[in-house]
Amino acid sequence: MQLIFMGSPDFAVPSLERLADRHEVLAVYTQPPRPAGRGMAERPTPVAAAAKLRGLPVHWPNSLRDPDVQARLAAARPAVIIVVAYGLLLPQAVLDLPPLGCINAHASLLPRWRGAAPIQRALEAGDDKTGICAMQMEAGLDTGPVLDCQQLQIPAGMTAGQLHDRLAEMAADCLEALLDRLQAGELLSVRPQPEDQVLYAAKISNAESELMLDQPAAILACKINAFDPVPGSWVRLAGGGRLKLAGPAFAQTARPDAKPLPPGHFIGLDGAGNMLISCGEASQLSIGQLQPPGKKPMSAKAFLNGRNWQPGQLIWARADATDRQDG
């Protein structure tokens, strides 16, 4: 099939590569290059880089509402436009161009977690499953009817980075199978999204990164896994400074014979070598990796080398509202 592909981040690269192996990609549309790295040199998106390696034409308009951009899209005469994490809204004039419409692969079980951060929000909420939905695009944000859906059970302790990679491959699988059906002339069934089940996945902000250890460990573990690797989760240390906590993170129940400690105390190491910290509601947080400022993530054992932390020691500095706002 002749198609146009629209996408920008790493998540979209497997779909582009898979479809380019089996179909004719007329052009690739992506976000413009942006400054990155120490030198702040302009860097193309991962999709642009992958397309260049294949010799595919790449365009990065600032908007798809430009009449010249729309004229170029129309002149290409694609049978379908495939969209994966593009980052720009498609106006109705573009949605109406291809005979088979515009199909978007979204990383959630729609209508749950429409929007910008479906992977992180699913983990933060403690969802036990997620997946990929391919939908026929409409002008609204992730509102179109679902054409196909693939589900994935979320293993305990899975981080956003790990789930991102699994879902990126699933998106490629889903789109590949869907285009095979379209090419065979199969009439696809569509499932409208029930509006009473809609949840929006708001963009992640850095202000959400600080952990309040007086919350239950189950909530904190979900947050740590959801924000690993970006933007990361951290706590204020009683001796000053910050400590970044990374996954896998788990919630544990204190032993019945153990006296519960107030939130924010170092308990020791569990059987897997993870660090245990006391949290709200007499719960315990098991941390897989820690990252001091200016250093790479390390195991709890490596982190504790050279630190005289004793079981029962208070390690958390509770921040007041002003501190949290400043932080």
For each residue, the residues with C-beta under 8 A, 3 or more apart:
1: 23 24 79 80 179 182 183
2: 23 24 26 77 78 79
3: 19 23 24 25 26 78 79 80 81 82 179
4: 25 26 27 28 29 73 76 78 80 81 82 98
5: 15 16 19 20 25 27 28 29 47 51 81 82 84
6: 28 29 30 81 82 83 84 86 88 90
7: 11 12 13 15 16 28 30 47 83 84 85 86
8: 12 30 31 45 46 47 85 86 87
9: 12 45 46 47 85 87
10: 13 46 164 168
11: 7 84 85 107 164 167 168 171
12: 7 8 9 15 16 46 47 84 85 86 168 171
13: 7 10 16 17 46 47 50 168
14: 17 18 168 169 171 172
15: 5 7 12 18 19 82 84 105 168 171 172 175
16: 5 7 12 13 19 20 25 28 47 50 51 84
17: 13 14 20 21 50 54 172
18: 14 15 21 22 172 173 175 176
19: 3 5 15 16 22 23 25 82 172 175 176 179
20: 5 16 17 23 25 54 56
21: 17 18
22: 18 19 176 179
23: 1 2 3 19 20 179
24: 1 2 3
25: 3 4 5 16 19 20 28 51 54 56
26: 2 3 4 57 76 78
27: 4 5 56 57 58 59 76
28: 4 5 6 7 16 25 47 48 51 56 57 58 59
29: 4 5 6 58 59 60 61 64 86
30: 6 7 8 44 45 47 48 51 58 59 60 86
31: 8 34 45 60 86 87 88
32: 60 61 62
33: 42 43 44 45 48 60
34: 31 42 43
35: 40 41 42 43
36: 40 41 42 43
37: 40 41 43
38:
39:
40: 35 36 37
41: 35 36 37
42: 33 34 35 36
43: 33 34 35 36 37
44: 30 33 48 49 52 58
45: 8 9 30 31 33 48 49 60
46: 8 9 10 12 13 49 50
47: 5 7 8 9 12 13 16 28 30 50 51
48: 28 30 33 44 45 51 52 58 60
49: 44 45 46 52 53
50: 13 16 17 46 47 53 54
51: 5 16 25 28 30 47 48 54 56 57 58
52: 44 48 49 55 56 58
53: 49 50
54: 17 20 25 50 51
55: 52
56: 20 25 27 28 51 52
57: 26 27 28 51
58: 27 28 29 30 44 48 51 52
59: 27 28 29 30 69 72
60: 29 30 31 32 33 45 48
61: 29 32 64 66 69 88
62: 32 66
63: 66 69 88
64: 29 61 69 70 73 88 89 90 91 94
65: 69 70 91 93
66: 61 62 63 69 70
67: 70 71
68: 71 72
69: 59 61 63 64 65 66 72 73
70: 64 65 66 67 73 74 91 93 94 97
71: 67 68 74 75
72: 59 68 69 75 76
73: 4 64 69 70 76 78 81 94 97
74: 70 71 77 97
75: 71 72
76: 4 26 27 72 73
77: 2 74
78: 2 3 4 26 73 81 97 98
79: 1 2 3 98 99 100
80: 1 3 4 98 99 100 101 102 103 179 182
81: 3 4 5 6 73 78 90 94 97 98 101 102 103
82: 3 4 5 6 15 19 102 103 104 105 175 179
83: 6 7 86 90 102 103 104 105 137
84: 5 6 7 11 12 15 16 104 105 171 175
85: 7 8 9 11 12 107
86: 6 7 8 12 29 30 31 83 90
87: 8 9 31
88: 6 31 61 63 64
89: 64 139 141
90: 6 64 81 83 86 94 95 102 137 139
91: 64 65 70 94 95 139
92: 95 96 139
93: 65 70 96 97
94: 64 70 73 81 90 91 97 102
95: 90 91 92 101 102 137 138 139
96: 92 93
97: 70 73 74 78 81 93 94
98: 4 78 79 80 81 101 102
99: 79 80
100: 79 80 103 182
101: 80 81 95 98 136 137
102: 80 81 82 83 90 94 95 98 136 137
103: 80 81 82 83 100 134 135 136 137 147 175 178
104: 82 83 84 134 135 137 142 144
105: 15 82 83 84 132 133 134 171 174 175
106: 110 114 118 132 133 134 135 142
107: 11 85 118 119 130 132 164 167 171
108: 112 113 114 118 119 122 130 131 133 201
109: 112 113 129 130 131 133 149 151
110: 106 113 114 133 135 142 146 149 193
111: 114 142 193 194 195 197 198 199
112: 108 109 122 127 197 198 199
113: 108 109 110 118 121 122 130 199 200 201
114: 106 108 110 111 118 141 142 143 198 199 200 201
115: 118 141 142 200 201 202 203
116: 201 202 203 204
117: 120 121 201 202 203 204
118: 106 107 108 113 114 115 121 122 130 201
119: 107 108 122 123 130 160 163 164 167
120: 117 123 124 160 201 204 226 227
121: 113 117 118 124 125 199 201 202 226
122: 108 112 113 118 119 125 127 130 154 163 201 226
123: 119 120 126 127 154 158 159 160 163 222 225 226
124: 120 121 222 223 226 227
125: 121 122 222
126: 123 218 222
127: 112 122 123 130 154
128: 153 154
129: 109 151 152 153 154
130: 107 108 109 113 118 119 122 127 151 152 154 163 167
131: 108 109 149 150 151 152 167 170
132: 105 106 107 149 150 152 167 170 171 173 174
133: 105 106 108 109 110 146 148 149
134: 103 104 105 106 146 147 148 149 174 175 178
135: 103 104 106 110 142 144 145 146 147 193
136: 101 102 103 144 145 147 190
137: 83 90 95 101 102 103 104 144
138: 95 143 144
139: 89 90 91 92 95 143
140: 143 144
141: 89 114 115
142: 104 106 110 111 114 115 135
143: 114 138 139 140 193
144: 104 135 136 137 138 140 193
145: 135 136 190 191 192 193
146: 110 133 134 135 149 190 191 192 193
147: 103 134 135 136 178 188 189 190 191
148: 133 134 174 177 178 188
149: 109 110 131 132 133 134 146 174 191
150: 131 132 170 173 174
151: 109 129 130 131
152: 129 130 131 132 166 167 170
153: 128 129
154: 122 123 127 128 129 130 158 163
155: 158
156: 248 250
157: 225 247 248 249 250 288
158: 123 154 155 162 163 225 247 248
159: 123 162 163 225 226 228 229 246 247 248
160: 119 120 123 163 164 225 226 227 228 229 230
161: 164 165 228 229
162: 158 159 165 166
163: 119 122 123 130 154 158 159 160 166 167
164: 10 11 107 119 160 161 167 168
165: 161 162 168 169
166: 152 162 163 169 170
167: 11 107 119 130 131 132 152 163 164 170 171
168: 10 11 12 13 14 15 164 165 171 172
169: 14 165 166 172 173
170: 131 132 150 152 166 167 173 174
171: 11 12 14 15 84 105 107 132 167 168 174 175
172: 14 15 17 18 19 168 169 175 176
173: 18 132 150 169 170 176 177
174: 105 132 134 148 149 150 170 171 177 178
175: 15 18 19 82 84 103 105 134 171 172 178 179
176: 18 19 22 172 173 179 180
177: 148 173 174 180 181
178: 103 134 147 148 174 175 181 182 188
179: 1 3 19 22 23 80 82 175 176 182 183
180: 176 177 183 184
181: 177 178 184 186 188
182: 1 80 100 178 179 185 186 188
183: 1 179 180
184: 180 181
185: 182
186: 181 182
187:
188: 147 148 178 181 182
189: 147
190: 136 145 146 147
191: 145 146 147 149
192: 145 146
193: 110 111 135 143 144 145 146 197 198
194: 111 197 198
195: 111 198
196:
197: 111 112 193 194
198: 111 112 114 193 194 195
199: 111 112 113 114 121
200: 113 114 115
201: 108 113 114 115 116 117 118 120 121 122
202: 115 116 117 121
203: 115 116 117
204: 116 117 120 208 227 230 231
205: 208 231
206: 209 231
207: 210
208: 204 205 223 227 231
209: 206 227 231 232 233 234
210: 207 233 234 235 236 319 324 327
211: 215 220 223 224 233 234 235 245
212: 215 318
213: 220 235 263 264 277 278 279 280 285 316
214: 263 264 279 280 318
215: 211 212 219 220 279 280
216: 219 220 251 279 280 281 283
217: 220 221 251 252 279 280 283 284 285 286
218: 126 221 222 251 283
219: 215 216 222 223
220: 211 213 215 216 217 223 224 233 249 251 279 285
221: 217 218 224 225 249 250 251 285 286
222: 123 124 125 126 218 219 225 226
223: 124 208 211 219 220 226 227 233
224: 211 220 221 227 228 233 245 246 247 249 287
225: 123 157 158 159 160 221 222 228 247 248 249
226: 120 121 122 123 124 159 160 222 223
227: 120 124 160 204 208 209 223 224 230 231 232 233
228: 159 160 161 224 225 232 233 246 247
229: 159 160 161 232 246
230: 160 204 227
231: 204 205 206 208 209 227
232: 209 227 228 229 244 246 291
233: 209 210 211 220 223 224 227 228 244 245 246
234: 209 210 211 242 243 244 245
235: 210 211 213 242 243 245 264 315 316
236: 210 241 242 316 317 318 319 323 327
237: 240 241 242 243 315 316 317
238: 264 314 315 316 317
239: 315
240: 237 317
241: 236 237 293
242: 234 235 236 237 293
243: 234 235 237 290 291 292
244: 232 233 234 290 291 292 293 297
245: 211 224 233 234 235 249 287 289 290 291
246: 159 224 228 229 232 233 249 287 288 289 290 291 297
247: 157 158 159 224 225 228 288 289
248: 156 157 158 159 225 288
249: 157 220 221 224 225 245 246 285 286 287 288
250: 156 157 221 274 285 286
251: 216 217 218 220 221 279 283 284 285 286
252: 217 270 276 283 284 285 286
253: 282 283 284
254: 258 260 278 282 283 284
255: 258
256:
257:
258: 254 255
259:
260: 254 278 282
261: 265 267 278 312
262: 265 278 314
263: 213 214 278 279 280 316
264: 213 214 235 238 277 278 279 314 315 316 317 318
265: 261 262 277 278 312 313 314 315 316
266: 275 276 277 309 310 311 312 313 314 315
267: 261 276 277 278 284 311 312
268: 275 276 311
269: 273 274 275 276 300 301 304
270: 252 273 274 276 286
271:
272: 286
273: 269 270 299 300 301
274: 250 269 270 286 287 288 300
275: 266 268 269 286 287 290 300 303 304
276: 252 266 267 268 269 270 284 285 286 287
277: 213 264 265 266 267 284 285 287 315 316
278: 213 254 260 261 262 263 264 265 267 282 283 284 285
279: 213 214 215 216 217 220 251 263 264 283 284 285
280: 213 214 215 216 217 263 283
281: 216
282: 253 254 260 278
283: 216 217 218 251 252 253 254 278 279 280
284: 217 251 252 253 254 267 276 277 278 279
285: 213 217 220 221 249 250 251 252 276 277 278 279
286: 217 221 249 250 251 252 270 272 274 275 276
287: 224 245 246 249 274 275 276 277 290 300
288: 157 246 247 248 249 274 299 300
289: 245 246 247 297 298 299 300
290: 243 244 245 246 275 287 297 298 299 300 303
291: 232 243 244 245 246 295 296 297 298
292: 243 244 295 303
293: 241 242 244
294:
295: 291 292 298
296: 291
297: 244 246 289 290 291
298: 289 290 291 295 302 303
299: 273 288 289 290 302 303
300: 269 273 274 275 287 288 289 290 303 304
301: 269 273 304 305
302: 298 299 305
303: 275 290 292 298 299 300 307
304: 269 275 300 301 307 309
305: 301 302
306:
307: 303 304
308:
309: 266 304 313 315
310: 266 313
311: 266 267 268
312: 261 265 266 267
313: 265 266 309 310
314: 238 262 264 265 266
315: 235 237 238 239 264 265 266 277 309
316: 213 235 236 237 238 263 264 265 277
317: 236 237 238 240 264
318: 212 214 236 264
319: 210 236 323 324 327
320: 323 324
321: 324 325
322: 325 326
323: 236 319 320 326 327
324: 210 319 320 321 327
325: 321 322
326: 322 323
327: 210 236 319 323 324
